[in-house]
């Protein structure tokens, strides 16, 4: 099995593997840095190379097949990302990491024993889990904020529907009564149909 070379960018864990003297990147790591929510979809949408899988050993010692992407597809994922860190990641990757890997076969020219690599991989796995938890928590916060705003809009609409009609609204109702239904007028003025019917009845009296 080709050795996985772990390193970190901006507190994000990233792993690469050199296959036949060519660096390949674990797609999930790259997509997390660039904040793609769906790794599989991001690779399908932006990458042109053949999808490759590579076995890695997780913190529990289990062998797992992960998607890996080549240098060209990493660049395409960077271009497709709208995140501010994409430019910094590109600069770091292509100006620092790749030249070092090509010269030494690893980043930083450090030789690591199997136990050290396992400890680093354990830390990377824990970091990935933490990132996934934070992403889910952020999604929950966004959903809660969306629902809160929706409740505020409903409360505002309800408050308006319970207030008396203004003179301007009454004038609009009189103008529209021969050209629109009660339901249409109610939607236009954001009032209840019963309020519109009362106003029409008063206007006809």
Secondary structure, 3 states (H helix, E strand, C coil): CCCEEEEEECCEEEEEEEECCEEEEEHHHHHHHCCCCCHHHHHHHHCCCCCEEEEEECCCCCEEEEEEECHHHHHHHHHHCCCCHHHHHHHHHHHHHHHHHHHHCCCCCCCCCHHHHHHHHHHHHHHHHHHHHHHHHHHHHHHHHHHHHHHHHHHHHHHHHCCCCCHHHHHHHHHHCCCCCHHHHHHHHCCCHHHHHHHHHHHHC
